[in-house]
Amino acid sequence: MRLMTSVKLKGAPWNCSEWTTVEPSILPKDAAGLIPEKYSVILGSVSDTADGVLFHRAVDALLAYDVFPPQQMRALVCTSNNRVSMGATIVQRIFLGPIGFEVAVRVVDVFSGEAGSERRSGFTYATLQGHMEKGISSFIVEQKPGGPVSFSIETRSRPGHWLIRFSGPLARLIQKRANKKALAHLQAVVR
C-alpha cells in the first residue's frame, strides 16, 4: 500500500509492473470465514431492457472497470486494452479526503453466460498483499427472464492492514458507503 496526499497521488504516474508480481492476500476458496456483504441496484425497468442494450452497456462499463466514482477511486486495469480479463491486475487509487491510498487487486474469475432468457456477466477479484482489505469482491450484471437489469456487488472481507483494523467500525462504514456510491455511479454511467 502506498499512502500519500490525494493531490500527490492524483498526479503520480501509474506503475503496473510494481503490482503485477504481488501475490493475492486471499483466494476465493479461503474467503468463507470473512464478513459477507451484498449491495444491489436496478439499472433499468423491463421496458428499458427489452432490446438488451442496457445489459450490454452495463457489462461494457463493468469490464472497463468504470464502477466507482472518480472522486472516490481511480483505477488502471493492467492489460493491453485496459479491460478486465482473467488474471488482470487492477491498480486502485482510493481517495479519502486529503489522504490517498494506492493498492491493487487481481481478477480471479470472469464469467458470462445466458441460460434461456437469463443473462449474467461479471468478474471476481481478490485483494493483493498490502491492500487495506483482505478479501474478494464480485461485480455482477444480470437480467432474469422478463425482469429488469440489475447490478450487484458481493464482498467477503476483513481488515487487511493494521491501520484499518485500528479504525474498527469506521472502516466498515467507509466500505459500505463506497459500495453504495459504486451502485449509483454505474447506474448513472449506463443511463
KEFIGU-348256 format. One line per 10 residues: number of its first residue (from 1); for each residue x, y, z of N, C-alpha, C. Coordinates in steps of 0.001 Angstrom, whole numbers, padded with zeros to 6 digits. Layout:
BEGIN
NUM = X/Y/Z/X/Y/Z/X/Y/Z ~ ... $
***
This chain:
BEGIN
1 = 000845/-001173/000000/000000/000000/000000/000888/001233/000000 ~ 000553/002134/-000881/001227/003428/-000901/000274/004453/-000309 ~ 000754/005257/000617/-000037/006285/001279/000593/007638/000987 ~ -000222/008582/000521/000262/009938/000275/-000932/010880/000234 ~ -000686/012138/-000002/-001806/013067/-000102/-002595/012757/-001368 ~ -003886/013039/-001341/-004734/012795/-002519/-004240/013580/-003723 ~ -003826/014821/-003506/-003343/015660/-004608/-002119/015038/-005261 ~ -001176/014590/-004449/000043/013992/-004987/-000257/012675/-005707 ~ -001147/011864/-005116/-001482/010578/-005729/-002193/010755/-007062 ~ -003067/011759/-007174/-003773/012005/-008438/-002813/012346/-009565 $
11 = -001668/012961/-009231/-000696/013338/-010257/000433/012346/-010457 ~ 000479/011308/-009637/001577/010340/-009718/001432/009445/-010954 ~ 002547/009037/-011571/002467/008125/-012715/002007/006733/-012265 ~ 001314/006031/-013155/000861/004663/-012879/002008/003705/-013111 ~ 002063/002638/-012302/003136/001658/-012443/002566/000251/-012250 ~ 002105/-000343/-013339/001542/-001695/-013262/002584/-002724/-012853 ~ 003827/-002574/-013333/004842/-003598/-013068/005119/-003740/-011569 ~ 004923/-002690/-010823/005119/-002743/-009369/004128/-003706/-008707 ~ 002935/-003838/-009279/001876/-004621/-008656/001667/-006001/-009267 ~ 002080/-006215/-010502/001762/-007482/-011167/002466/-008691/-010551 $
21 = 003524/-008471/-009797/004226/-009593/-009162/003787/-009834/-007716 ~ 002930/-008972/-007190/002461/-009116/-005807/001413/-010224/-005746 ~ 001522/-011073/-004747/000605/-012209/-004588/-000709/-011778/-003922 ~ -001796/-012496/-004212/-003066/-012223/-003526/-002939/-012454/-002019 ~ -003710/-011693/-001265/-003724/-011873/000184/-004697/-012970/000591 ~ -005520/-013413/-000358/-006510/-014455/-000101/-006949/-015055/-001428 ~ -007421/-016282/-001388/-008008/-016926/-002556/-009494/-017129/-002287 ~ -010325/-017156/-003315/-011760/-017313/-003095/-012120/-018511/-002212 ~ -011396/-019615/-002346/-011719/-020811/-001552/-011495/-020583/-000053 ~ -010709/-019560/000302/-010405/-019276/001702/-011245/-018136/002279 $
31 = -012229/-017647/001524/-012991/-016471/001940/-014243/-016795/002749 ~ -014534/-018074/002965/-015777/-018461/003628/-015941/-017831/005011 ~ -014882/-017651/005771/-015000/-017109/007113/-015009/-015591/007191 ~ -014926/-014925/006062/-014891/-013464/006060/-016303/-012882/006092 ~ -016410/-011622/006435/-017705/-010952/006577/-018333/-010730/005200 ~ -019523/-011325/004947/-020170/-011131/003644/-021030/-009861/003617 ~ -021048/-009230/002483/-021899/-008054/002241/-022420/-008169/000818 ~ -023646/-007683/000590/-024188/-007648/-000765/-024923/-006330/-000956 ~ -024672/-005709/-002104/-025285/-004440/-002470/-025860/-004612/-003865 ~ -027091/-004116/-004087/-027724/-004285/-005404/-028508/-003046/-005791 $
41 = -028646/-002867/-007097/-029456/-001776/-007623/-030062/-002221/-008955 ~ -031249/-001746/-009235/-031879/-001970/-010542/-031364/-000885/-011479 ~ -030823/-001287/-012616/-030272/-000335/-013577/-031327/000194/-014537 ~ -032370/-000579/-014760/-033420/-000139/-015661/-034623/-001038/-015562 ~ -035765/-000472/-015893/-037010/-001236/-015838/-037074/-002223/-016997 ~ -038076/-003081/-016953/-038251/-004080/-018011/-038384/-003400/-019368 ~ -039123/-002289/-019429/-039307/-001597/-020713/-037988/-001020/-021236 ~ -037069/-000678/-020331/-035757/-000156/-020742/-034844/-001254/-021265 ~ -035149/-002507/-020967/-034206/-003589/-021205/-034625/-004562/-022297 ~ -035736/-004308/-022940/-036281/-005268/-023903/-035315/-005602/-025033 $
51 = -034541/-004651/-025488/-033639/-004910/-026621/-032241/-005358/-026193 ~ -031975/-005423/-024916/-030683/-005886/-024421/-029578/-004846/-024405 ~ -029867/-003633/-024891/-028834/-002599/-024966/-028350/-002209/-023574 ~ -029260/-002041/-022644/-028878/-001647/-021287/-027969/-002694/-020643 ~ -028300/-003954/-020803/-027469/-005031/-020256/-026053/-004951/-020823 ~ -025937/-004809/-022124/-024618/-004774/-022770/-023835/-003511/-022399 ~ -024512/-002378/-022232/-023835/-001159/-021782/-023280/-001347/-020373 ~ -024078/-001985/-019512/-023636/-002216/-018135/-022429/-003149/-018094 ~ -022456/-004218/-018887/-021325/-005150/-018928/-020092/-004442/-019485 ~ -020268/-003620/-020502/-019141/-002883/-021077/-018503/-001968/-020030 $
61 = -019318/-001244/-019258/-018793/-000377/-018202/-018082/-001199/-017128 ~ -018651/-002344/-016798/-018067/-003215/-015787/-016692/-003708/-016219 ~ -016563/-004166/-017461/-015290/-004699/-017950/-014249/-003595/-018196 ~ -014710/-002351/-018295/-013784/-001210/-018343/-013441/-000750/-016918 ~ -013996/-001417/-015936/-013872/-001114/-014515/-014265/000332/-014220 ~ -015336/000758/-014885/-015927/002073/-014620/-017018/001862/-013579 ~ -016609/001491/-012394/-017533/001098/-011340/-017638/002165/-010255 ~ -016530/002719/-009826/-016534/003678/-008723/-016424/005103/-009248 ~ -017063/006069/-008572/-016937/007464/-008999/-015469/007905/-008941 ~ -014993/008673/-009925/-013575/009041/-009971/-013116/009901/-008791 $
71 = -014018/010602/-008135/-013603/011377/-006968/-013347/010469/-005766 ~ -013817/009243/-005834/-013626/008256/-004772/-012473/007304/-005092 ~ -012426/006846/-006355/-011385/005908/-006763/-011077/006082/-008244 ~ -009808/006048/-008552/-009356/005954/-009941/-008614/004643/-010045 ~ -008721/004023/-011194/-008111/002702/-011328/-007521/002529/-012721 ~ -006556/001628/-012795/-005958/001250/-014069/-005967/-000266/-014151 ~ -006625/-000788/-015181/-006614/-002222/-015436/-005346/-002502/-016237 ~ -004474/-003298/-015692/-003149/-003544/-016284/-003211/-004642/-017348 ~ -003905/-004355/-018431/-003959/-005230/-019603/-003689/-004360/-020826 ~ -003417/-004979/-021959/-003090/-004203/-023164/-004253/-003317/-023620 $
81 = -005497/-003717/-023321/-006648/-002905/-023733/-007353/-002235/-022550 ~ -006738/-002294/-021379/-007292/-001704/-020154/-008692/-002207/-019820 ~ -008919/-003487/-020098/-010206/-004100/-019796/-009980/-005309/-018899 ~ -010957/-005577/-018075/-010888/-006700/-017146/-010808/-008008/-017916 ~ -009870/-008857/-017517/-009756/-010205/-018061/-009167/-011090/-016961 ~ -009253/-012391/-017161/-008755/-013334/-016171/-007278/-013077/-015879 ~ -006929/-012956/-014612/-005553/-012742/-014211/-005080/-011302/-014224 ~ -005928/-010381/-014679/-005538/-008969/-014758/-005325/-008382/-013364 ~ -004333/-007522/-013265/-004113/-006742/-012048/-004791/-005397/-012259 ~ -005502/-004937/-011226/-006139/-003621/-011258/-005517/-002794/-010139 $
91 = -004865/-001701/-010521/-004296/-000780/-009544/-005392/000215/-009177 ~ -005629/000363/-007883/-006693/001238/-007395/-006079/002389/-006595 ~ -006565/003583/-006869/-006181/004755/-006079/-007443/005253/-005379 ~ -007434/005118/-004068/-008603/005420/-003255/-008364/006738/-002537 ~ -009368/007629/-002606/-009234/008959/-002025/-010216/009129/-000866 ~ -009669/009442/000289/-010467/009720/001479/-010102/011123/001948 ~ -010781/012104/001371/-010466/013496/001696/-009052/013826/001265 ~ -008223/014321/002185/-006863/014726/001811/-005869/013568/001693 ~ -006298/012351/002072/-005403/011199/002061/-005734/010280/000889 ~ -004697/009746/000251/-004883/008802/-000846/-004091/007524/-000600 $
101 = -004638/006405/-001075/-004013/005094/-000932/-003920/004456/-002306 ~ -002789/003864/-002628/-002686/003050/-003835/-002540/001599/-003397 ~ -003441/000766/-003899/-003470/-000668/-003604/-003786/-001388/-004915 ~ -003875/-002712/-004863/-004185/-003439/-006093/-004948/-004721/-005788 ~ -005616/-005211/-006827/-006383/-006453/-006769/-006067/-007274/-008012 ~ -006401/-008563/-007976/-006180/-009432/-009130/-007483/-010127/-009486 ~ -007827/-010141/-010762/-009041/-010800/-011244/-008823/-012309/-011188 ~ -009713/-013002/-010458/-009585/-014451/-010287/-010708/-015218/-010976 ~ -011690/-014504/-011518/-012772/-015154/-012263/-013464/-014126/-013135 ~ -013768/-014519/-014356/-014579/-013721/-015272/-015655/-014654/-015780 $
111 = -016901/-014203/-015751/-017990/-015078/-016170/-018985/-014324/-017035 ~ -019571/-015057/-017939/-020578/-014507/-018833/-021388/-015675/-019360 ~ -022682/-015541/-019295/-023490/-016629/-019796/-024948/-016272/-019939 ~ -025591/-017039/-020762/-027034/-016917/-020959/-027633/-018303/-020860 ~ -028691/-018387/-020090/-029449/-019631/-019970/-030896/-019272/-020291 ~ -031311/-019619/-021489/-032639/-019192/-021929/-032623/-017690/-022097 ~ -033501/-017012/-021379/-033511/-015555/-021469/-032883/-014911/-020235 ~ -032182/-015681/-019417/-031463/-015127/-018280/-030030/-014839/-018686 ~ -029544/-013651/-018327/-028183/-013248/-018646/-027457/-012907/-017349 ~ -026161/-013230/-017319/-025344/-012931/-016136/-023899/-012773/-016580 $
121 = -023290/-011636/-016244/-021887/-011384/-016590/-021223/-010634/-015445 ~ -019920/-010832/-015321/-019183/-010099/-014308/-017832/-010694/-014036 ~ -017268/-010330/-012909/-015954/-010825/-012532/-015784/-010774/-011021 ~ -014771/-011493/-010552/-014405/-011517/-009141/-012926/-011192/-009038 ~ -012584/-010362/-008050/-011167/-010135/-007798/-010830/-010392/-006343 ~ -009552/-010670/-006114/-009005/-010871/-004772/-008020/-009746/-004492 ~ -007998/-009295/-003253/-007044/-008261/-002877/-005628/-008818/-002911 ~ -004679/-007944/-003200/-003272/-008322/-003185/-002653/-007949/-001839 ~ -001511/-008558/-001547/-000790/-008247/-000309/-000608/-006732/-000206 ~ -000852/-006195/000989/-000703/-004765/001205/-001979/-003972/001011 $
131 = -003039/-004602/000498/-004318/-003913/000336/-004886/-003604/001715 ~ -005690/-002566/001800/-006300/-002188/003084/-007265/-003258/003586 ~ -007886/-003965/002660/-008816/-005041/002993/-008197/-006370/002585 ~ -008642/-007427/003205/-008264/-008771/002789/-009563/-009448/002408 ~ -009742/-009714/001110/-010997/-010326/000707/-011170/-010435/-000788 ~ -012390/-010787/-001144/-012764/-010915/-002549/-014025/-010099/-002793 ~ -014183/-009641/-004018/-015382/-008909/-004422/-015807/-009394/-005791 ~ -017111/-009557/-005956/-017684/-009920/-007251/-018589/-008786/-007717 ~ -018512/-008478/-008993/-019315/-007436/-009617/-020156/-008120/-010687 ~ -021476/-008035/-010560/-022364/-008859/-011381/-023458/-008008/-012016 $
141 = -023615/-008152/-013325/-024750/-007577/-014051/-025602/-008753/-014481 ~ -026899/-008684/-014165/-027760/-009803/-014559/-029154/-009334/-014909 ~ -029816/-010192/-015668/-031203/-009962/-016044/-031917/-011302/-016037 ~ -032894/-011410/-015160/-033720/-012617/-015087/-034757/-012554/-016206 ~ -035332/-013686/-016600/-036336/-013684/-017675/-037476/-012711/-017395 ~ -037698/-011802/-018316/-038795/-010833/-018194/-038566/-009771/-017141 ~ -037362/-009695/-016579/-037098/-008751/-015497/-036161/-007632/-015900 ~ -035942/-006710/-014976/-035040/-005592/-015240/-033575/-006032/-015152 ~ -032689/-005168/-015609/-031251/-005396/-015481/-030834/-004897/-014102 ~ -030060/-005720/-013398/-029590/-005316/-012075/-028066/-005408/-012007 $
151 = -027516/-004689/-011058/-026084/-004693/-010796/-025906/-004968/-009317 ~ -025022/-005903/-008984/-024761/-006181/-007577/-023271/-006331/-007324 ~ -022908/-006021/-006091/-021541/-006191/-005608/-021642/-007116/-004405 ~ -020899/-008210/-004453/-020865/-009156/-003343/-019436/-009210/-002834 ~ -019262/-008941/-001556/-017918/-008933/-000975/-017833/-009868/000224 ~ -016644/-010337/000448/-016292/-011069/001677/-014937/-010513/002069 ~ -014893/-009853/003221/-013624/-009213/003578/-013482/-009028/005080 ~ -012274/-008641/005423/-011945/-008207/006775/-010794/-007227/006622 ~ -010504/-006457/007654/-009373/-005529/007541/-008086/-006283/007212 ~ -007298/-005719/006303/-006065/-006368/005881/-004816/-005619/006292 $
161 = -004980/-004437/006806/-003849/-003600/007201/-004107/-003124/008627 ~ -003059/-002961/009408/-003218/-002566/010813/-003974/-001255/010949 ~ -003786/-000351/009995/-004457/000943/010033/-005976/000766/009971 ~ -006436/-000175/009161/-007872/-000429/009019/-008386/-001184/010237 ~ -007631/-002144/010726/-008038/-002866/011943/-008195/-001889/013103 ~ -007302/-000928/013187/-007316/000070/014246/-008555/000964/014153 ~ -009009/001244/012934/-010154/002156/012756/-011494/001476/013012 ~ -011495/000156/013142/-012695/-000592/013543/-013925/-000339/012687 ~ -015051/-000010/013329/-016320/000156/012611/-016292/001261/011557 ~ -015422/002243/011735/-015329/003327/010751/-014918/002786/009383 $
171 = -013993/001840/009353/-013551/001245/008086/-014701/000529/007396 ~ -015504/-000223/008140/-016648/-000938/007561/-017666/000068/007008 ~ -017893/001167/007725/-018817/002209/007276/-018329/002832/005966 ~ -017036/003096/005872/-016461/003672/004641/-016613/002690/003489 ~ -016377/001396/003734/-016525/000388/002686/-017978/000311/002214 ~ -018929/000312/003133/-020344/000260/002754/-020729/001475/001932 ~ -020289/002637/002360/-020599/003867/001632/-019985/003833/000230 ~ -018762/003330/000119/-018093/003249/-001185/-018853/002324/-002134 ~ -019319/001183/-001634/-020062/000258/-002490/-021413/000835/-002908 ~ -022069/001553/-002025/-023344/002191/-002388/-023133/003278/-003434 $
181 = -022029/004008/-003329/-021706/005014/-004344/-021389/004351/-005684 ~ -020770/003164/-005636/-020473/002432/-006871/-021767/002038/-007578 ~ -022761/001604/-006820/-024051/001248/-007428/-024645/002450/-008153 ~ -024654/003598/-007475/-025214/004816/-008081/-024396/005255/-009285 ~ -023068/005102/-009199/-022208/005507/-010319/-022486/004668/-011566 ~ -022523/003340/-011419/-022776/002509/-012598/-024166/002777/-013154 ~ -025116/003017/-012275/-026474/003328/-012711/-026462/004599/-013576 ~ -025695/005607/-013170/-025593/006845/-013944/-024838/006634/-015258 ~ -023797/005796/-015235/-022986/005544/-016427/-023822/004909/-017528 ~ -024693/003960/-017193/-025434/003241/-018228/-026674/003986/-018692 $
191 = -027057/005021/-018024/-028231/005802/-018439/-027881/006689/-019563 $
***
